[in-house]
Amino acid sequence: MSEARSFKSLEDLKYELGSLLKRPEQIQAPEGVSTGVEALDNFLLWNGFPKGELSLFISEPGLGATTILSQCCARLTQQTKWAAWIDHSKHQLCPWTLQQYNCQFAKLLFISQPSSEKELIWALREVLSSSLFEIVICDVSPFQLKRHHLVKLKQFAKRYKVAIVFKDEKPQVFLKSFYAFVAKFNSQFLEIQRAQHRPTPLKMERRAIYENFMPQLTEARKACRRRELSRLQP
């Protein structure tokens, strides 16, 4: 016959664990950088892009990834914090978009596309090791990052507590496990394919991404029209 199991009471466990136990109000979420989209921040454990981790946006031009990243950068710079953006030579970031979010350009480091993977990794390591930036955004579509590249960059992200966000049109599937957060954009949805400690996949309608941006576009268009009318008046 098997020996009878002994069960400890809740009071016994509390006594043994002691200081290791915490009340719910004492538990804090891991640090993150707000995406600027409330619905997305509320879903993610970090309330935004995870600091000390790698994130990946899979998106072709015009599907919403740049909009989210622009909102994120603008919010950070308004808080007098620094952001860095390594761009794609064929799909360059439009400063007008950032301006609509009232981005403080003095706090944004913009780097044009490196000429090779080696130069890209060097630029990323230099930016990360400066300990200046909250987030580093990089369009890696022209390149093929290798496993050892991601391992090293993840180590740098943890060491300097920086959120690294890659944007890629067609990433290598077998490397997705290196990312704490992966989201794919299509014509109708933002699909969260990976988010640590959250049930995935999850689809969000794209209108949730643009709902804060459209009013700003409307106001900007009205302002341009007023300036044009005033110029034409005799």
C-alpha positions, 0 to 999 in steps of 0.5 A: 500500500502506498503511504498516505500523502500529507497535506500542509495547511495554508497557514503552514505554507505562509509560515514556511514561505514567509517574506517570499509571499507578496500581496497582489498590489505589491506585484509590478509588471515588467518594465515596458515602453508604451506603444501608444495604442491603449488596447495593445498596451493593456493586452501586453504584460509589459504595458508596451514593448518589453524593455530588455527584450526583442520585439518584431513587427512583421509588416509590408509598407502602409499596413500600420507598423510605422504608425504605431512606432511613430506614436511610441517615439513621439510619446517618449520624446515628449517625456524628454526621453530618447529614441533611436530609429534605423531606417530602410533606404526604400521606405524612409520614415516621413518626418511629417508623420512624427510631427503630427504626434508632436515628436520632439526631434531633438530627442530622436536619433535617426540613422540611415540604412547601414550598408551590410549586416556587419555595419548594422550590428555595429551600429546597434551595439554602439547605440545600445551601449550608450545607455541613452535610449529607451527604445531602438527601432530598426527596419531589418527588411534588407538584411538576414539576421542570424541566430548569433546576432539575435543572441548577442543583441538580446544580451545587450538589450538586457544589460542596458534595459532597452526595448529593441523593436525590429520591423521586417517584411518577411522574417525567418520563421525559425528565429521567432522564438528569440522574440518576446513579442511578435505581431503581424500586420495585414489589410484587416487585422493586427495579429499578435503571434507571440506575447510572453505570458499572454494567450496567442494568437490574438487578432486586433482590428486595425481601426484600433491602431488608427483611431487616435491618428485620424483626428490629427490627420483631419486637423492637419489637413484643415490647417494646410487648407487654411494656410493655402486659402490665406496665401491665395487671398489678395 
